Amino acid sequence: MVERLELDADDARQVDEWLSIAPSPQSVDPKRVPDAHRRTFIEAVRALIYADGEVDAEEREQLEKLKAALGS
């Protein structure tokens, strides 16, 4: 995903740090994330949810919450 978003070296290092230790939700301002990156992230999550061919109510609800949190 880092390559797909064409992140520079500093941003890629930040992503690596987040994957090691996730930031608290309160410390991230989704409005500072470029729209294209938010859309790509939502699309990737949606693909994961649909990967098994079944989407249950909880998965759908969590996706909608994520979209709302990201303002998408």
N, CA, C and O atoms as a Maestro MAE file, in Angstrom:
{
 s_m_m2io_version
 :::
 2.0.0
}

f_m_ct {
 s_m_title
 :::
 protein
 m_atom[288] {
  # First column is atom index #
  i_m_mmod_type
  r_m_x_coord
  r_m_y_coord
  r_m_z_coord
  i_m_residue_number
  s_m_chain_name
  s_m_pdb_residue_name
  s_m_pdb_atom_name
  i_m_atomic_number
  :::
  1 25 0.828 -1.182 0.000 1 A "MET " " N  " 7
  2 3 0.000 0.000 0.000 1 A "MET " " CA " 6
  3 2 0.877 1.252 0.000 1 A "MET " " C  " 6
  4 15 0.517 2.267 -0.597 1 A "MET " " O  " 8
  5 25 2.033 1.178 0.675 2 A "VAL " " N  " 7
  6 3 2.955 2.322 0.686 2 A "VAL " " CA " 6
  7 2 3.365 2.662 -0.747 2 A "VAL " " C  " 6
  8 15 3.407 3.832 -1.125 2 A "VAL " " O  " 8
  9 25 3.664 1.641 -1.532 3 A "GLU " " N  " 7
  10 3 4.033 1.877 -2.924 3 A "GLU " " CA " 6
  11 2 2.850 2.415 -3.727 3 A "GLU " " C  " 6
  12 15 3.004 3.332 -4.534 3 A "GLU " " O  " 8
  13 25 1.692 1.849 -3.503 4 A "ARG " " N  " 7
  14 3 0.494 2.272 -4.233 4 A "ARG " " CA " 6
  15 2 0.168 3.733 -3.966 4 A "ARG " " C  " 6
  16 15 -0.297 4.446 -4.854 4 A "ARG " " O  " 8
  17 25 0.416 4.175 -2.736 5 A "LEU " " N  " 7
  18 3 0.153 5.567 -2.379 5 A "LEU " " CA " 6
  19 2 1.323 6.480 -2.734 5 A "LEU " " C  " 6
  20 15 1.237 7.700 -2.594 5 A "LEU " " O  " 8
  21 25 2.411 5.878 -3.194 6 A "GLU " " N  " 7
  22 3 3.611 6.613 -3.588 6 A "GLU " " CA " 6
  23 2 4.098 7.534 -2.467 6 A "GLU " " C  " 6
  24 15 4.381 8.713 -2.680 6 A "GLU " " O  " 8
  25 25 4.184 6.951 -1.260 7 A "LEU " " N  " 7
  26 3 4.647 7.721 -0.103 7 A "LEU " " CA " 6
  27 2 6.150 7.954 -0.203 7 A "LEU " " C  " 6
  28 15 6.893 7.110 -0.703 7 A "LEU " " O  " 8
  29 25 6.585 9.118 0.284 8 A "ASP " " N  " 7
  30 3 8.025 9.377 0.312 8 A "ASP " " CA " 6
  31 2 8.646 8.602 1.470 8 A "ASP " " C  " 6
  32 15 7.937 7.964 2.247 8 A "ASP " " O  " 8
  33 25 9.969 8.660 1.581 9 A "ALA " " N  " 7
  34 3 10.691 7.860 2.577 9 A "ALA " " CA " 6
  35 2 10.253 8.190 4.002 9 A "ALA " " C  " 6
  36 15 10.103 7.285 4.823 9 A "ALA " " O  " 8
  37 25 10.044 9.475 4.310 10 A "ASP " " N  " 7
  38 3 9.630 9.858 5.663 10 A "ASP " " CA " 6
  39 2 8.253 9.289 6.002 10 A "ASP " " C  " 6
  40 15 8.044 8.762 7.095 10 A "ASP " " O  " 8
  41 25 7.323 9.398 5.064 11 A "ASP " " N  " 7
  42 3 5.978 8.872 5.304 11 A "ASP " " CA " 6
  43 2 6.001 7.346 5.417 11 A "ASP " " C  " 6
  44 15 5.280 6.774 6.235 11 A "ASP " " O  " 8
  45 25 6.815 6.695 4.610 12 A "ALA " " N  " 7
  46 3 6.922 5.234 4.677 12 A "ALA " " CA " 6
  47 2 7.463 4.800 6.043 12 A "ALA " " C  " 6
  48 15 6.998 3.810 6.608 12 A "ALA " " O  " 8
  49 25 8.446 5.539 6.576 13 A "ARG " " N  " 7
  50 3 8.968 5.226 7.921 13 A "ARG " " CA " 6
  51 2 7.873 5.410 8.970 13 A "ARG " " C  " 6
  52 15 7.769 4.621 9.909 13 A "ARG " " O  " 8
  53 25 7.056 6.454 8.809 14 A "GLN " " N  " 7
  54 3 5.965 6.688 9.757 14 A "GLN " " CA " 6
  55 2 4.979 5.524 9.737 14 A "GLN " " C  " 6
  56 15 4.508 5.084 10.786 14 A "GLN " " O  " 8
  57 25 4.673 5.037 8.559 15 A "VAL " " N  " 7
  58 3 3.767 3.889 8.436 15 A "VAL " " CA " 6
  59 2 4.373 2.674 9.133 15 A "VAL " " C  " 6
  60 15 3.673 1.962 9.852 15 A "VAL " " O  " 8
  61 25 5.663 2.432 8.927 16 A "ASP " " N  " 7
  62 3 6.326 1.312 9.613 16 A "ASP " " CA " 6
  63 2 6.199 1.438 11.123 16 A "ASP " " C  " 6
  64 15 5.940 0.453 11.813 16 A "ASP " " O  " 8
  65 25 6.381 2.654 11.637 17 A "GLU " " N  " 7
  66 3 6.236 2.876 13.079 17 A "GLU " " CA " 6
  67 2 4.809 2.574 13.527 17 A "GLU " " C  " 6
  68 15 4.603 1.933 14.557 17 A "GLU " " O  " 8
  69 25 3.831 3.031 12.760 18 A "TRP " " N  " 7
  70 3 2.427 2.790 13.115 18 A "TRP " " CA " 6
  71 2 2.089 1.313 13.097 18 A "TRP " " C  " 6
  72 15 1.268 0.850 13.889 18 A "TRP " " O  " 8
  73 25 2.719 0.567 12.191 19 A "LEU " " N  " 7
  74 3 2.457 -0.868 12.138 19 A "LEU " " CA " 6
  75 2 3.060 -1.584 13.340 19 A "LEU " " C  " 6
  76 15 2.553 -2.622 13.765 19 A "LEU " " O  " 8
  77 25 4.130 -1.040 13.883 20 A "SER " " N  " 7
  78 3 4.748 -1.620 15.074 20 A "SER " " CA " 6
  79 2 3.963 -1.267 16.326 20 A "SER " " C  " 6
  80 15 3.658 -2.132 17.148 20 A "SER " " O  " 8
  81 25 3.640 0.008 16.460 21 A "ILE " " N  " 7
  82 3 2.872 0.497 17.602 21 A "ILE " " CA " 6
  83 2 1.809 1.449 17.065 21 A "ILE " " C  " 6
  84 15 2.112 2.569 16.655 21 A "ILE " " O  " 8
  85 25 0.578 0.993 17.073 22 A "ALA " " N  " 7
  86 3 -0.512 1.794 16.514 22 A "ALA " " CA " 6
  87 2 -0.726 3.076 17.327 22 A "ALA " " C  " 6
  88 15 -0.679 3.053 18.557 22 A "ALA " " O  " 8
  89 25 -0.958 4.181 16.635 23 A "PRO " " N  " 7
  90 3 -1.246 5.416 17.362 23 A "PRO " " CA " 6
  91 2 -2.640 5.357 17.967 23 A "PRO " " C  " 6
  92 15 -3.504 4.630 17.477 23 A "PRO " " O  " 8
  93 25 -2.858 6.116 19.023 24 A "SER " " N  " 7
  94 3 -4.203 6.170 19.590 24 A "SER " " CA " 6
  95 2 -5.112 6.905 18.607 24 A "SER " " C  " 6
  96 15 -4.665 7.823 17.919 24 A "SER " " O  " 8
  97 25 -6.370 6.514 18.536 25 A "PRO " " N  " 7
  98 3 -7.288 7.182 17.604 25 A "PRO " " CA " 6
  99 2 -7.359 8.695 17.805 25 A "PRO " " C  " 6
  100 15 -7.559 9.442 16.846 25 A "PRO " " O  " 8
  101 25 -7.197 9.143 19.040 26 A "GLN " " N  " 7
  102 3 -7.287 10.576 19.324 26 A "GLN " " CA " 6
  103 2 -6.082 11.351 18.790 26 A "GLN " " C  " 6
  104 15 -6.155 12.567 18.614 26 A "GLN " " O  " 8
  105 25 -4.982 10.655 18.534 27 A "SER " " N  " 7
  106 3 -3.771 11.349 18.097 27 A "SER " " CA " 6
  107 2 -3.699 11.539 16.583 27 A "SER " " C  " 6
  108 15 -2.769 12.172 16.083 27 A "SER " " O  " 8
  109 25 -4.669 10.999 15.852 28 A "VAL " " N  " 7
  110 3 -4.654 11.079 14.396 28 A "VAL " " CA " 6
  111 2 -5.819 11.940 13.927 28 A "VAL " " C  " 6
  112 15 -6.975 11.686 14.263 28 A "VAL " " O  " 8
  113 25 -5.491 12.957 13.148 29 A "ASP " " N  " 7
  114 3 -6.517 13.822 12.566 29 A "ASP " " CA " 6
  115 2 -6.754 13.366 11.131 29 A "ASP " " C  " 6
  116 15 -5.930 13.644 10.259 29 A "ASP " " O  " 8
  117 25 -7.869 12.668 10.861 30 A "PRO " " N  " 7
  118 3 -8.103 12.138 9.519 30 A "PRO " " CA " 6
  119 2 -8.191 13.224 8.448 30 A "PRO " " C  " 6
  120 15 -7.986 12.948 7.266 30 A "PRO " " O  " 8
  121 25 -8.491 14.434 8.848 31 A "LYS " " N  " 7
  122 3 -8.589 15.524 7.870 31 A "LYS " " CA " 6
  123 2 -7.211 15.880 7.298 31 A "LYS " " C  " 6
  124 15 -7.119 16.511 6.245 31 A "LYS " " O  " 8
  125 25 -6.141 15.476 7.994 32 A "ARG " " N  " 7
  126 3 -4.787 15.739 7.500 32 A "ARG " " CA " 6
  127 2 -4.322 14.678 6.506 32 A "ARG " " C  " 6
  128 15 -3.282 14.832 5.866 32 A "ARG " " O  " 8
  129 25 -5.096 13.602 6.382 33 A "VAL " " N  " 7
  130 3 -4.773 12.530 5.434 33 A "VAL " " CA " 6
  131 2 -5.372 12.919 4.087 33 A "VAL " " C  " 6
  132 15 -6.564 13.217 4.003 33 A "VAL " " O  " 8
  133 25 -4.558 12.918 3.032 34 A "PRO " " N  " 7
  134 3 -5.095 13.287 1.711 34 A "PRO " " CA " 6
  135 2 -6.295 12.422 1.324 34 A "PRO " " C  " 6
  136 15 -6.347 11.234 1.642 34 A "PRO " " O  " 8
  137 25 -7.255 13.035 0.635 35 A "ASP " " N  " 7
  138 3 -8.470 12.333 0.209 35 A "ASP " " CA " 6
  139 2 -8.146 11.038 -0.548 35 A "ASP " " C  " 6
  140 15 -8.765 10.000 -0.309 35 A "ASP " " O  " 8
  141 25 -7.185 11.110 -1.448 36 A "ALA " " N  " 7
  142 3 -6.843 9.927 -2.248 36 A "ALA " " CA " 6
  143 2 -6.342 8.793 -1.358 36 A "ALA " " C  " 6
  144 15 -6.643 7.627 -1.611 36 A "ALA " " O  " 8
  145 25 -5.582 9.128 -0.319 37 A "HIS " " N  " 7
  146 3 -5.086 8.094 0.591 37 A "HIS " " CA " 6
  147 2 -6.230 7.496 1.393 37 A "HIS " " C  " 6
  148 15 -6.267 6.286 1.614 37 A "HIS " " O  " 8
  149 25 -7.165 8.334 1.829 38 A "ARG " " N  " 7
  150 3 -8.323 7.809 2.567 38 A "ARG " " CA " 6
  151 2 -9.132 6.863 1.699 38 A "ARG " " C  " 6
  152 15 -9.548 5.796 2.150 38 A "ARG " " O  " 8
  153 25 -9.356 7.261 0.442 39 A "ARG " " N  " 7
  154 3 -10.131 6.408 -0.474 39 A "ARG " " CA " 6
  155 2 -9.419 5.075 -0.696 39 A "ARG " " C  " 6
  156 15 -10.056 4.021 -0.678 39 A "ARG " " O  " 8
  157 25 -8.102 5.115 -0.905 40 A "THR " " N  " 7
  158 3 -7.346 3.884 -1.127 40 A "THR " " CA " 6
  159 2 -7.424 2.974 0.087 40 A "THR " " C  " 6
  160 15 -7.579 1.761 -0.053 40 A "THR " " O  " 8
  161 25 -7.319 3.550 1.275 41 A "PHE " " N  " 7
  162 3 -7.389 2.768 2.505 41 A "PHE " " CA " 6
  163 2 -8.769 2.120 2.640 41 A "PHE " " C  " 6
  164 15 -8.866 0.932 2.945 41 A "PHE " " O  " 8
  165 25 -9.826 2.888 2.416 42 A "ILE " " N  " 7
  166 3 -11.192 2.351 2.498 42 A "ILE " " CA " 6
  167 2 -11.374 1.235 1.484 42 A "ILE " " C  " 6
  168 15 -11.964 0.203 1.805 42 A "ILE " " O  " 8
  169 25 -10.878 1.420 0.261 43 A "GLU " " N  " 7
  170 3 -11.000 0.389 -0.770 43 A "GLU " " CA " 6
  171 2 -10.268 -0.893 -0.360 43 A "GLU " " C  " 6
  172 15 -10.756 -1.996 -0.605 43 A "GLU " " O  " 8
  173 25 -9.094 -0.743 0.266 44 A "ALA " " N  " 7
  174 3 -8.331 -1.917 0.709 44 A "ALA " " CA " 6
  175 2 -9.074 -2.659 1.816 44 A "ALA " " C  " 6
  176 15 -9.129 -3.889 1.811 44 A "ALA " " O  " 8
  177 25 -9.640 -1.924 2.754 45 A "VAL " " N  " 7
  178 3 -10.411 -2.548 3.836 45 A "VAL " " CA " 6
  179 2 -11.643 -3.238 3.257 45 A "VAL " " C  " 6
  180 15 -11.970 -4.359 3.645 45 A "VAL " " O  " 8
  181 25 -12.322 -2.568 2.334 46 A "ARG " " N  " 7
  182 3 -13.505 -3.169 1.700 46 A "ARG " " CA " 6
  183 2 -13.121 -4.473 1.003 46 A "ARG " " C  " 6
  184 15 -13.848 -5.461 1.106 46 A "ARG " " O  " 8
  185 25 -11.994 -4.491 0.299 47 A "ALA " " N  " 7
  186 3 -11.548 -5.706 -0.392 47 A "ALA " " CA " 6
  187 2 -11.298 -6.837 0.607 47 A "ALA " " C  " 6
  188 15 -11.634 -7.990 0.336 47 A "ALA " " O  " 8
  189 25 -10.716 -6.514 1.747 48 A "LEU " " N  " 7
  190 3 -10.494 -7.534 2.780 48 A "LEU " " CA " 6
  191 2 -11.806 -8.097 3.299 48 A "LEU " " C  " 6
  192 15 -11.942 -9.304 3.497 48 A "LEU " " O  " 8
  193 25 -12.768 -7.215 3.517 49 A "ILE " " N  " 7
  194 3 -14.066 -7.649 4.038 49 A "ILE " " CA " 6
  195 2 -14.768 -8.575 3.045 49 A "ILE " " C  " 6
  196 15 -15.398 -9.554 3.444 49 A "ILE " " O  " 8
  197 25 -14.658 -8.268 1.764 50 A "TYR " " N  " 7
  198 3 -15.344 -9.052 0.742 50 A "TYR " " CA " 6
  199 2 -14.539 -10.267 0.274 50 A "TYR " " C  " 6
  200 15 -15.039 -11.063 -0.520 50 A "TYR " " O  " 8
  201 25 -13.313 -10.419 0.749 51 A "ALA " " N  " 7
  202 3 -12.415 -11.473 0.257 51 A "ALA " " CA " 6
  203 2 -12.987 -12.872 0.405 51 A "ALA " " C  " 6
  204 15 -12.764 -13.722 -0.457 51 A "ALA " " O  " 8
  205 25 -13.714 -13.125 1.475 52 A "ASP " " N  " 7
  206 3 -14.253 -14.475 1.680 52 A "ASP " " CA " 6
  207 2 -15.625 -14.668 1.026 52 A "ASP " " C  " 6
  208 15 -16.232 -15.731 1.152 52 A "ASP " " O  " 8
  209 25 -16.103 -13.645 0.336 53 A "GLY " " N  " 7
  210 3 -17.378 -13.750 -0.361 53 A "GLY " " CA " 6
  211 2 -18.588 -13.511 0.518 53 A "GLY " " C  " 6
  212 15 -19.721 -13.561 0.039 53 A "GLY " " O  " 8
  213 25 -18.368 -13.252 1.794 54 A "GLU " " N  " 7
  214 3 -19.471 -13.005 2.723 54 A "GLU " " CA " 6
  215 2 -19.177 -11.751 3.536 54 A "GLU " " C  " 6
  216 15 -18.060 -11.546 4.009 54 A "GLU " " O  " 8
  217 25 -20.193 -10.925 3.687 55 A "VAL " " N  " 7
  218 3 -20.055 -9.722 4.513 55 A "VAL " " CA " 6
  219 2 -21.158 -9.785 5.558 55 A "VAL " " C  " 6
  220 15 -22.342 -9.679 5.239 55 A "VAL " " O  " 8
  221 25 -20.749 -9.959 6.814 56 A "ASP " " N  " 7
  222 3 -21.768 -10.024 7.854 56 A "ASP " " CA " 6
  223 2 -22.083 -8.615 8.362 56 A "ASP " " C  " 6
  224 15 -21.415 -7.645 8.004 56 A "ASP " " O  " 8
  225 25 -23.094 -8.528 9.187 57 A "ALA " " N  " 7
  226 3 -23.573 -7.231 9.669 57 A "ALA " " CA " 6
  227 2 -22.498 -6.474 10.442 57 A "ALA " " C  " 6
  228 15 -22.389 -5.255 10.314 57 A "ALA " " O  " 8
  229 25 -21.708 -7.181 11.239 58 A "GLU " " N  " 7
  230 3 -20.662 -6.510 12.020 58 A "GLU " " CA " 6
  231 2 -19.578 -5.930 11.116 58 A "GLU " " C  " 6
  232 15 -19.110 -4.814 11.342 58 A "GLU " " O  " 8
  233 25 -19.179 -6.686 10.092 59 A "GLU " " N  " 7
  234 3 -18.179 -6.169 9.149 59 A "GLU " " CA " 6
  235 2 -18.699 -4.918 8.450 59 A "GLU " " C  " 6
  236 15 -17.982 -3.926 8.316 59 A "GLU " " O  " 8
  237 25 -19.944 -4.975 8.011 60 A "ARG " " N  " 7
  238 3 -20.549 -3.829 7.324 60 A "ARG " " CA " 6
  239 2 -20.612 -2.621 8.259 60 A "ARG " " C  " 6
  240 15 -20.315 -1.498 7.853 60 A "ARG " " O  " 8
  241 25 -20.998 -2.858 9.502 61 A "GLU " " N  " 7
  242 3 -21.093 -1.778 10.485 61 A "GLU " " CA " 6
  243 2 -19.721 -1.151 10.756 61 A "GLU " " C  " 6
  244 15 -19.592 0.071 10.825 61 A "GLU " " O  " 8
  245 25 -18.706 -1.994 10.906 62 A "GLN " " N  " 7
  246 3 -17.357 -1.482 11.170 62 A "GLN " " CA " 6
  247 2 -16.822 -0.683 9.985 62 A "GLN " " C  " 6
  248 15 -16.155 0.335 10.174 62 A "GLN " " O  " 8
  249 25 -17.108 -1.135 8.766 63 A "LEU " " N  " 7
  250 3 -16.690 -0.390 7.578 63 A "LEU " " CA " 6
  251 2 -17.367 0.977 7.548 63 A "LEU " " C  " 6
  252 15 -16.729 1.984 7.243 63 A "LEU " " O  " 8
  253 25 -18.645 1.010 7.862 64 A "GLU " " N  " 7
  254 3 -19.358 2.292 7.872 64 A "GLU " " CA " 6
  255 2 -18.800 3.225 8.947 64 A "GLU " " C  " 6
  256 15 -18.697 4.432 8.727 64 A "GLU " " O  " 8
  257 25 -18.443 2.677 10.099 65 A "LYS " " N  " 7
  258 3 -17.836 3.496 11.157 65 A "LYS " " CA " 6
  259 2 -16.494 4.052 10.714 65 A "LYS " " C  " 6
  260 15 -16.175 5.214 10.967 65 A "LYS " " O  " 8
  261 25 -15.708 3.210 10.050 66 A "LEU " " N  " 7
  262 3 -14.412 3.646 9.558 66 A "LEU " " CA " 6
  263 2 -14.576 4.763 8.516 66 A "LEU " " C  " 6
  264 15 -13.866 5.768 8.546 66 A "LEU " " O  " 8
  265 25 -15.517 4.565 7.608 67 A "LYS " " N  " 7
  266 3 -15.771 5.592 6.593 67 A "LYS " " CA " 6
  267 2 -16.195 6.900 7.242 67 A "LYS " " C  " 6
  268 15 -15.750 7.972 6.832 67 A "LYS " " O  " 8
  269 25 -17.042 6.817 8.237 68 A "ALA " " N  " 7
  270 3 -17.489 8.032 8.919 68 A "ALA " " CA " 6
  271 2 -16.335 8.705 9.648 68 A "ALA " " C  " 6
  272 15 -16.216 9.930 9.628 68 A "ALA " " O  " 8
  273 25 -15.488 7.913 10.290 69 A "ALA " " N  " 7
  274 3 -14.350 8.477 11.021 69 A "ALA " " CA " 6
  275 2 -13.375 9.169 10.091 69 A "ALA " " C  " 6
  276 15 -12.753 10.166 10.456 69 A "ALA " " O  " 8
  277 25 -13.244 8.631 8.879 70 A "LEU " " N  " 7
  278 3 -12.329 9.219 7.908 70 A "LEU " " CA " 6
  279 2 -13.001 10.302 7.064 70 A "LEU " " C  " 6
  280 15 -12.361 10.938 6.226 70 A "LEU " " O  " 8
  281 25 -14.281 10.501 7.293 71 A "GLY " " N  " 7
  282 3 -14.997 11.524 6.533 71 A "GLY " " CA " 6
  283 2 -15.180 11.154 5.077 71 A "GLY " " C  " 6
  284 15 -15.218 12.019 4.201 71 A "GLY " " O  " 8
  285 25 -15.294 9.838 4.824 72 A "SER " " N  " 7
  286 3 -15.447 9.373 3.443 72 A "SER " " CA " 6
  287 2 -16.883 8.999 3.143 72 A "SER " " C  " 6
  288 15 -17.193 8.586 2.026 72 A "SER " " O  " 8
  :::
 }
 m_bond[287] {
  # First column is bond index #
  i_m_from
  i_m_to
  i_m_order
  :::
  1 1 2 1
  2 2 3 1
  3 3 4 2
  4 3 5 1
  5 5 6 1
  6 6 7 1
  7 7 8 2
  8 7 9 1
  9 9 10 1
  10 10 11 1
  11 11 12 2
  12 11 13 1
  13 13 14 1
  14 14 15 1
  15 15 16 2
  16 15 17 1
  17 17 18 1
  18 18 19 1
  19 19 20 2
  20 19 21 1
  21 21 22 1
  22 22 23 1
  23 23 24 2
  24 23 25 1
  25 25 26 1
  26 26 27 1
  27 27 28 2
  28 27 29 1
  29 29 30 1
  30 30 31 1
  31 31 32 2
  32 31 33 1
  33 33 34 1
  34 34 35 1
  35 35 36 2
  36 35 37 1
  37 37 38 1
  38 38 39 1
  39 39 40 2
  40 39 41 1
  41 41 42 1
  42 42 43 1
  43 43 44 2
  44 43 45 1
  45 45 46 1
  46 46 47 1
  47 47 48 2
  48 47 49 1
  49 49 50 1
  50 50 51 1
  51 51 52 2
  52 51 53 1
  53 53 54 1
  54 54 55 1
  55 55 56 2
  56 55 57 1
  57 57 58 1
  58 58 59 1
  59 59 60 2
  60 59 61 1
  61 61 62 1
  62 62 63 1
  63 63 64 2
  64 63 65 1
  65 65 66 1
  66 66 67 1
  67 67 68 2
  68 67 69 1
  69 69 70 1
  70 70 71 1
  71 71 72 2
  72 71 73 1
  73 73 74 1
  74 74 75 1
  75 75 76 2
  76 75 77 1
  77 77 78 1
  78 78 79 1
  79 79 80 2
  80 79 81 1
  81 81 82 1
  82 82 83 1
  83 83 84 2
  84 83 85 1
  85 85 86 1
  86 86 87 1
  87 87 88 2
  88 87 89 1
  89 89 90 1
  90 90 91 1
  91 91 92 2
  92 91 93 1
  93 93 94 1
  94 94 95 1
  95 95 96 2
  96 95 97 1
  97 97 98 1
  98 98 99 1
  99 99 100 2
  100 99 101 1
  101 101 102 1
  102 102 103 1
  103 103 104 2
  104 103 105 1
  105 105 106 1
  106 106 107 1
  107 107 108 2
  108 107 109 1
  109 109 110 1
  110 110 111 1
  111 111 112 2
  112 111 113 1
  113 113 114 1
  114 114 115 1
  115 115 116 2
  116 115 117 1
  117 117 118 1
  118 118 119 1
  119 119 120 2
  120 119 121 1
  121 121 122 1
  122 122 123 1
  123 123 124 2
  124 123 125 1
  125 125 126 1
  126 126 127 1
  127 127 128 2
  128 127 129 1
  129 129 130 1
  130 130 131 1
  131 131 132 2
  132 131 133 1
  133 133 134 1
  134 134 135 1
  135 135 136 2
  136 135 137 1
  137 137 138 1
  138 138 139 1
  139 139 140 2
  140 139 141 1
  141 141 142 1
  142 142 143 1
  143 143 144 2
  144 143 145 1
  145 145 146 1
  146 146 147 1
  147 147 148 2
  148 147 149 1
  149 149 150 1
  150 150 151 1
  151 151 152 2
  152 151 153 1
  153 153 154 1
  154 154 155 1
  155 155 156 2
  156 155 157 1
  157 157 158 1
  158 158 159 1
  159 159 160 2
  160 159 161 1
  161 161 162 1
  162 162 163 1
  163 163 164 2
  164 163 165 1
  165 165 166 1
  166 166 167 1
  167 167 168 2
  168 167 169 1
  169 169 170 1
  170 170 171 1
  171 171 172 2
  172 171 173 1
  173 173 174 1
  174 174 175 1
  175 175 176 2
  176 175 177 1
  177 177 178 1
  178 178 179 1
  179 179 180 2
  180 179 181 1
  181 181 182 1
  182 182 183 1
  183 183 184 2
  184 183 185 1
  185 185 186 1
  186 186 187 1
  187 187 188 2
  188 187 189 1
  189 189 190 1
  190 190 191 1
  191 191 192 2
  192 191 193 1
  193 193 194 1
  194 194 195 1
  195 195 196 2
  196 195 197 1
  197 197 198 1
  198 198 199 1
  199 199 200 2
  200 199 201 1
  201 201 202 1
  202 202 203 1
  203 203 204 2
  204 203 205 1
  205 205 206 1
  206 206 207 1
  207 207 208 2
  208 207 209 1
  209 209 210 1
  210 210 211 1
  211 211 212 2
  212 211 213 1
  213 213 214 1
  214 214 215 1
  215 215 216 2
  216 215 217 1
  217 217 218 1
  218 218 219 1
  219 219 220 2
  220 219 221 1
  221 221 222 1
  222 222 223 1
  223 223 224 2
  224 223 225 1
  225 225 226 1
  226 226 227 1
  227 227 228 2
  228 227 229 1
  229 229 230 1
  230 230 231 1
  231 231 232 2
  232 231 233 1
  233 233 234 1
  234 234 235 1
  235 235 236 2
  236 235 237 1
  237 237 238 1
  238 238 239 1
  239 239 240 2
  240 239 241 1
  241 241 242 1
  242 242 243 1
  243 243 244 2
  244 243 245 1
  245 245 246 1
  246 246 247 1
  247 247 248 2
  248 247 249 1
  249 249 250 1
  250 250 251 1
  251 251 252 2
  252 251 253 1
  253 253 254 1
  254 254 255 1
  255 255 256 2
  256 255 257 1
  257 257 258 1
  258 258 259 1
  259 259 260 2
  260 259 261 1
  261 261 262 1
  262 262 263 1
  263 263 264 2
  264 263 265 1
  265 265 266 1
  266 266 267 1
  267 267 268 2
  268 267 269 1
  269 269 270 1
  270 270 271 1
  271 271 272 2
  272 271 273 1
  273 273 274 1
  274 274 275 1
  275 275 276 2
  276 275 277 1
  277 277 278 1
  278 278 279 1
  279 279 280 2
  280 279 281 1
  281 281 282 1
  282 282 283 1
  283 283 284 2
  284 283 285 1
  285 285 286 1
  286 286 287 1
  287 287 288 2
  :::
 }
}
